Amino acid sequence: MHPSTRLVVILPLLVVGAGCSPALNWRKVSPEGAQLQLMFPCKPDREERTQPGPTGQAVAVRSLSCKARGIQFSLTWTDLGDAGATSAAMRRMHEGIARQMIPQASAPLGVRGIASDPEAFQQAFEARAGQSPQQVRQAVFSRGARLYQMLLQGERVDLEAWDVFLGSVELPP
């Protein structure tokens, strides 16, 4: 085969092959200090900030997030230092999004490694009229004094990706 003919045959195959790479490349992640593991569909970036805790003491708030297919996937966690403070904190997390968006369906949340927690839940949200189109899925849960929030947000969320993301969470015994 002539070299120029070979290039004509190989070049289209390379272009087609490049377009077949998966948009969601799920990987198991065990964030340092989170005491859980879960799957992310892209390589997450880590952030940390300090903010006042329930009794005014500073607490470190850590998060991992990444964007794939135009959807932001994130996990945020903190240790409040008091297991009794997590219920009120979960309500505040929910109310914060509900002030900005329209709450939709909610459901209880079961997470591997946590006994049934009536405070744990997942909720869907939609943008208010006049806002840019956006959908959000939120899940909040706790274990001891550690509080977790998972978010999926984008113009249109992928419910199958949410199920994988949320269903992948495991807390060790």
N, C-alpha and C positions, 0 to 999 in steps of 0.2 A: 504494500500500500504506500502510495506517495505520501511524504510527510505533510503536505498541505491538506490532503484528503483526510489524514488521520486527525489533524487539528479540527477540521470541520465536523468530524464525528464526535470527538472528545469534548469540545467546547460546549455544545448543547447539553451533554450529560453532566458536566460540571455545574452548569447553571441550574438545571433541574434538581441535581443533588443538593445544592445550596438551599433551594427553596423548601426542601423536605425536612429541614431540621425542626425538631419539636419546639413549640412555643412555650410549653410548660415542661420544664426539666426538673421533676420532683427529686428532692434530696432530703435525707434525714439530717436534722439539725438538733444539737443538744446545747442550747445557749448557756454559757457559763453563768452560774448563779441563779438560773431559773428553776432548777430542779425538775425539769421535764424534757421531753423530746417531742419533736413534731416534724412534719414534712413541709418544706417550702418549695414552690415551683421555680425558683430562681435563687441566685446567691444573695442572701440578705445582708444589708448594711446594719451596723450596730450603732445605737446612740445611747447616751446617758445624760440625765440632768437631775438636779436636786430641786425638790419643792417641799413646801410644808406638809407634814403628815397630819393625822387626825388630832393629835394633841399639841400641834405646833412645832414639834421636832422635825428636823430635816430628814427626808427619806430619799433614797436614790431611786429614780424611775428609769428603767432600762427598756429598750425596744429593739426589735429586729424588724426590718421591712425591706421589701423589694417590689419591683413592678414587672409584670409579665402580661402580654396581650392587652395593655392599657388598663390593667387592674392592679391596684395596690394591695399587697398582702402584708399584714403586720401583726406582731405579737408585742404587747407591752406588759411588764410585770414590775412589782415592787413588794418589799416586805414592810408592812405597816407596823410591825412590832407588837401587835395586839390582834389576836384572832377575832375578838369581839368587834373590831372596827371594820371588818371586811364587808358586812352586809350594807351598812350605810354608804361605804365607798362604792360598792357595785351600783346602788341606786343613783348616786351622783354621776357615775359614768354614763348610765342610761339617760338620765335627765339632761346631761350636757348635749348629747346628740339630738334628743327629742326637742330641745329648744330650737335647734337649727334646721331640723328636717321633720317630715311627717312619719310618725311611727306606723308600721304596717304589722304584719303577723309576727307573733312571738311564740316561743315554745320552750319547754323545760330543756335542760342541757345535761347530758350524761357524759362524763369524762372518765376514761380508764384510769384507775388509781385513786379515785375519789368516791367515797360513799355518796349516796344520793344527797344532793344539796338543794333544798327548796329555793335558795337564793340564786343559784346558777341558772342562767337563761341565755337564749339567743333571740335576736330581734332583727327584723328587716326595717329599713328606712328608705324613703324616697325624698327627692328634692321638693321643696315647696314651689308653688306656682310662681313663675317669674325668675326662678333661679336656673342656673345651668343644669342640664339633666345629670343626675347622679343617683346612684343606688349604693346603699351601705348594708352590710351584714355585720352584726356585732355579737360576740359571745363574751360573757364575763363569768368567771368562776374563781374560787379560792381554795386554798389548802392551808390550814393553820392560819398564820398571819400573812401569808403570801397571796397577793391579789393578781389576777391575770385578765387581760382583755385581748381578744382577737378581733381584727377588723379586715374586711374585704370591701374595697370601695372602687368605684369606677362609673363611667357613664352607663354601662350595663354590666352587671356582675354575672359571672359564670357560676351557676348553682352547683354544677358538678364539681368544679374546682373548690367551692366552699365546702362541700361535703367531704372531699379528700382532705383539705386543709384542717378542718375542724375534727374530722374523724381520726386524724393521725396523731392527735395529742395523747401522750402517755406520761403519767407521773409514776415514778418508781415507788414500790411499796415502802 
